[in-house]
Amino acid sequence: MGGGSNNSHNIDNGKYVRYTPEQVEALERLYNDCPKPSSMRRQQLIRECPILSNIEPKQIKVWFQNRRCREKQRKEASRLQAVNRKLTAMNKLLMEENDRLQKQVSHLVYENSYFRQHPQNQGNLATTDTSCESVVTSGQHHLTPQHQPRDASPAGLLSIADETLTEFISKATGTAVEWVQMPGMKPGPDSIGIVAISHGCTGIAARACGLVGLDPTRVAEILKDRPCWLRDCRSLDIVNVLSTANGGTLELIYMQLYAPTTLAPARDFWMLRYTSVMEDGSLVICERSLNNTQNGPSMPPSPHFVRAEILPSGYLIRPCEGGGSILHIVDHFDLEPWSVPEVLRSLYESSTLLAQRTTMAALRYLRQISQEISQPNVSGWGRRPAALRALSQRLSKGFNEAVNGFSDEGWSMLESDGIDDVTLLVNSSPTKMMMTSSLPFSNGFTSMPSAVLCAKASMLLQNVPPSILLRFLREHRQEWADNSIDAYSAAAIKAGPCSLPIPRPGSFGGQVILPLAHTIENEEFMEVIKLESLGHYQEDMMMPADIFLLQMCSGVDENAVESCAELIFAPIDASFSDDAPIIPSGFRIIPLDSKSEGLSPNRTLDLASALDVGSRTAGDSCGNRGNSKSVMTIAFQLAFEMHLQDNVASMARQYVRSVIASVQRVALALSPSSHQLSGGLRPPPASPEAHTLARWISHSYRCYLGVELLKPNGTDLLKSLWHHPDAVMCCSLKAVPVFTFANQAGLDMLETTLVALQDITLEKIFENNGKKTLCSEFPQIMQQGFLCIDGGICMSSMGRAVTYEKAVAWKVLNEDEDPHCICFMFLNWSFI
């Protein structure tokens, strides 16, 4: 109604107004500068534009209203068109997947019918599937091994490339591999795509197909640059390039992958990559290993690497109507699991892990790039998404380098102290030191660390989901970290002399988490951790009171299957410059099997008794375990000056051992066995103070409310209080009340532990209305002794909403009848 020269408006008096093109142009100019001008601005426009003098301000107001409405309608129509294009493409993809599944079903029905008719031949049956050069034996698919050396001359490589293309297409769109849907993956317009894993084939394989908002050429360019999107890829070197008659290219490639843990060697690959364009315009990138060839170039074995094999794999990229691409991915590997300890072999035999760390990583990266192009907004701390992505890659690469410690990067191992639980390496290469050197400042000091020390270790965990353990380590740093080490690490990247830290038990400062950015699907996020209240370290080091850590976290989704979880962090300067030195440390937890049972989110912080009870025997901690296992890798890096090497090495070794002990203690508390004691309930804290407090709580409740809170039949009051079905918690009588005690139900409701409970203030758990009620009624509690609170909503320490039917607050008196604390009891609570 406000976009053309013949537009008109109906005003209250019935008068129609037509705008001339000049008037519309003047109004459009103002709209572009200010879509919603104030009354004064509209009047100013009339004064400044004589051509609008015959239009009343009210009419101009209506024009702007209609113009905003049209703009909103246009945006909504554009959004709906984009959704429609996406749904159309997804529908096409699903129809193709349905056709493929029907072929697979027909194939399996035929096999089943044949086996029923010829049961005596099942053991010797072998039918050849020429579409993929595979054989079917007893209903399972196995790729035929190539025993004879293949010709690696240019003509021979082209023949291998054609065979690889045929087999890859059969895997991507046919029935060469029996694919089953990956657990937990449901296709839909908002999903990452259709993800499947292999069943019964040689090696491990994963397949995915999805929509990407990039043109096929750009998609191919990104996928061929594997180190940019695959964090496990150390290097990819193109040794030779050959052109084919059909316009394609053959590339001979040597690739190295990092080892995910210190307990296994890294992998490398010598392979052929073939890129071509199909008759329908689709781009195809397929690849396979060249482990058994002759008459051509070869790659000798590399020290510290195990030569693994890529079976025909690749990418099928088709243009999508309306823009973007439809992408099919197949990853098929034989990672030589025989070369690792038996307990770790499932790590190299898991198609699900391959799908998560490689196949889905490619799709997520492409979607992230697409989103950055369509929404180039500035994220946290004034950083654009591409800059934050580069920082996350630096964190991941630095951590992988520390875990692997390759000698060609300058790492050398230090002698052990007789106990081989922690490995120490030193790197004094110029390349490494360029990451840590600082420039001199006007105060005359300069921090010039001459080497970096890495202390690393791996440990096996049992029956503890990686996501739950990692989430606890992230949210409760004070449970395992030492502020003196954090201070030393931060000082090493600043201008000023660094002295060795002096351990200060109980000196942990506050932790403030400042979010930076999330990647696609929230699989990974970055944040800045601010460690406060560290001013007492200034007497030892030239550094500010607050320490900043750049931190990357992934794999905390408890619903993901076999999800690898990582927490990687590095001290940064407050300036947070793009070229700031980054020396990452952290944790990586990888599941070794898929038998983990889903646990309640409450389990994350259920450490009430397990962290404080010292009477548990070794048999208690080992009995009644589940079958799920995972491997945790820990690596901490410290920059130092060479003359301090012995002291820093001793400090680092001791610190990593203390971290391992803390993690084992937390893992024990999080494991189901620690929650199955005492008939499935956790035992209460056994300190004398806890027994005294339970007696005071029970006595005060009886005095003020006239009824018994706990059973007076001579049973242990603390045990009765601990297992009371309602949430009972005590807070101090300070100016800012903080919680000092909670029973099992109270800790579950607050989603915290007895250790972390004292960091939670009373006002933090109440919403605005609850805070107002509490402030107005608090004097009544002190004067009358108790208060009944109507049902409402409060918040857990994790920010989750909790509803309760009723709450009671009463004053707790000590033996001298003096107020000791305030006790709250929330009845019939539940998470919303």
Secondary structure, DSSP 8 states (H G I E B T S, - for coil): --SSTT-EEE-TTS-EEE--HHHHHHHHHHHHH-SS--HHHHHHHHHH-GGGTTS-HHHHHHHHHHHHHHHHHHHHHHHHHHHHHHHHHHHHHHHHHHHHHHHHHHHHHHHHHHHHH-GGGTTT--EEETTTTEEEETTEEEE----S-EE-SHHHHHHHHHHHHHHHHHHHHSSSS-EEE-TT---STTSS-EEEEESS-SSEEEEEEEEESS-HHHHHHHHH-HHHH-TTEEEEEEEEEEE-TTS-EEEEEEEEE--SSTTS-EEEEEEEEEEEE-TTS-EEEEEEE--SEESS------TTEEE-EE-SEEEEEEE-TTSSEEEEEEEEEE--GGGS-GGGGGGGS-HHHHIIIIIHHHHHHHHHHHHHHH-----GGG--HHHHHHHHHHHHHHHHHHHH--GGGTEEE----S-TTSEEEEE--HHHHTTT-----TTS------EEEEEEEEEEEES--HHHHHHHHHH-GGGT--HHHHHHHHHHTSSS--------TT----EEEEEEEE-GGGSEEEEEEEE---GGGGGTSSS-S-EEEEEEEE---TTSSS--EEEEEEEE-TT--TT-----EEEEEEESSS------GGGGG--TTTTT-----HHHHHSS--S-EEEEEEEEEEEE-GGGHHHHHHHHHHHHHHHHHHHHHHHHHHSGGGGSHHHHS------HHHHHHHHHHHHHHHHHHSS-SS--SSS-HHHHHHT-SSEEEEE--SSS-BEEEE-HHHHHHHT--TTTGGG-BGGGGB-HHHHHHHHHHHHHHHHHSEEEEEEEEEE-TTS-EEEEEEEEEEEEE-TTS-EEEEEEEEES-EE-
